[in-house]
Amino acid sequence: MNIYSHLCVHVGIYIYTYTCIHIHVYICICLYTLSKQIPVLYIQFRSLSGTPASDGNNVTNAEIYRIITQQLLDGFAVWRVKMYNDRVFVEKTRRSYWLGDRYFRMDNDYYWLSRDTCAYRMNDTERKYLVYEDGMPIYDIIYQCQRYAEYCCGLDCCRMYDLEHPPTTPKYRGHRWNGVIFYNPNIFVVLMSLIFIICFDSANFLTSI
């Protein structure tokens, strides 16, 4: 009986230690997640019309950026942006893009007030050689989306319907018991605590006999 009680005590101590480690890891994960949700001052994707905006697809953004800048940057000499060459039409997205925010409002043929205006803030590498004719740096790429039907999505436009009606079914559904017990830290901690209490009470009961 004494051996059994000692065994239960050791098992309870092991479970308690393992549970404490799990709780500490869970707290660290929560703190790390909260730190990632703190807003930053640098906003790369935004709507100048006050409508929603998202980062879109990184591959699509890189491809569109390459198409927009290849005429200016891929030649023997780097061109400077002027009023007549600041607009680039991209066949892939069927829309116009303006390098910089200096001249796009003056484009009466392609800039429409009835559309939402989007801005993509380039990083230091992307805007390294993009300057106006007077040497002033260019920070943004401007384009437009159809109002009420699309929203700013990286360097493209996404459907407003998809934003207002997100999918309710997850992409992957695991086994419900695995999802409830093993992938839910709260239930796992409660179960470990109950096991420790049962073992500890059993050890006390056996010791008192």
N, C-alpha and C positions, 0 to 999 in steps of 0.2 A: 504493500500500500504506500509506503514511504517513497519507493522508487517511482511509482506511478504519479504521486503528487509532485515530486521534483521534476518529473518529465513534463507534466502539465505547466508547471511554473516556467520552465525554460522555453517551452513552446509559446506560452503567452508573452514572455519577454521578447522573443524573436518577432512575433507578430506585431507587438507594440512598436518595436524599433522600425520594422519595415513600414508600418503605417505612418509613423512620424516622418520618415524619409519621403514617403509618397506625398504627404501633405506639404512638406517644404518644396518639393519639386513642383507641385500644383500651384503653390503661391508664386513661385518664381515665374512660371509660365503665364499666370494672370498678370503679374506686374509687367512682364515683357510685352504682352499683348496690349495693355493699356498704354505703354510708352509708344507703341507704334501708331496708336490712334490719336496722339496729340497733333493738332493741326500745325502746319508749318507755314511760314510767310511766303515761301516760293511756290507759286501756283503755275504749273506748266500749261494746263488746259483750262480755258475759261470761255464764257459767253459774254460778249459785249452787249448783248440784248437782255441780260438778266435771266436767261433760261438755263436749264440744267446742262451740265458738261461732264464728260468722263474722259479717261485716258485712252479708251479705245484699244486697238490691237497694236502691239509693239512692232510686229512684222509689217503690218500695213503702213504704220506711221513711217518706218524707215524707208520703205519702198517709195511712198509718196514724196518724202523729203528728197530722196535721190533724184526723182524725176523733176522736181521743182528747181533744184539747184544745179543740175548737170550742165545746162547751157551756160551758166555764169561761171562755174568753177572748174569744169572739166576740159576747158580749152587751153591753148598755149598761154593766153593772158587772162587774168581774172577781171571780169567786167564789174563795173560799178552800177548800182541800181539807180535808174532814172525813171521819170514819169512814163516813158513809152515802153519800158521793158520790165516793169515791176510785176506785171500780171502774167501768170503761166496757166494755161488750160491743160488739165490732166485728163486724158481719155479714159483712164481706168475708173475714175470716180465721176466723170462727166460734170466737173465743176471747175471754177476758176480759183486760183490762189494768188494772193498779193504778198510780195516780200516787203514787210514793213507796214506801218500804219500812216504813212505820210500822204500817199496819193490815192488810196483805194476809194475814198469817198468822192473823188473827182471823176471816177470812171462811170460816166452816165450810161454807157452801153452795157456793162456787165454787173455793176453794183446796184442792187435793188433794195429800196427801203422796206419793201414788203417781206423781206427774208430776215432770218436771225443771223447775226454776224458772230463768228467764232474767231478766237485768237489762240495760236499755239506759240508758247514762249520757248524759244530755242535756248539750249544750253551754251556754254562757252565754246565748246568744240564745234557745234553746228553753225554758230554765227561768226566763226573766226574770220572769214574773208568776206563776209557780206556787209557792205557799207554803201551808203548813198554817195552820190557824185561829189558831195562836199566833205566826205570823210566821216560823217556821223554814222555810228553803228546802227545795225538793224537788229531788233530783238524779237519781233513777232512775225508769224505767217498768218495772214488773214484769209478766211474763206466764209462761205455762207451756207446755211441749211434752210430747208423749206419750213416755214413757220407752222406750228401746230402739228406737223407730221413727222419732223425729224428734230434731233438735238445734236449738239456738238459732241463728237466722239473721236478724240484724238485728232488726226488730220482728215477725218472722214465724218460722215453723218450717219447716225443710227436711228432706227424707227422709234418714235415716241411711244408707240404701242407696247414695244418690248420693255420700255422703262416703266410704264404704268401697270403692266401685267407680267411681273416676273414669273418664271416657272416655279410651280409648287412642288414638283417631284424632284428629289435629289438625283444627281447623276449616278450615284452608286448607293445601293441598299445592301448593307451587310445583314448577317443573321441577327434577328431581333434580340436574342439572348446575348450575343456578343456585343451588340450595340448598347444594350441597357446596362450590363454588368461591367464588362471589361473596358468599355470606352467611355463610361460615365464615372468620372473621379469621385463625385459625391456619393453615389451608391456604393462604390468600392470601399471608400473610407468607412462608411457606416457598417458594412459587412465585416470588415476587419476589426472594427471596434467591438461589435457584438461577439465575434469569436474570441477576442481577448477577454471580455467580461465573463463569458461562459467558462473559459479555461481557468481564469483566476478564481471564480467562485467555486469551481470544482476542486481546485487545489486547496482552498481554505476548508471546504467541507471534508475532504479526505484527510487533511491534517488534524482536524478536530476530532476525528473518529478514534 
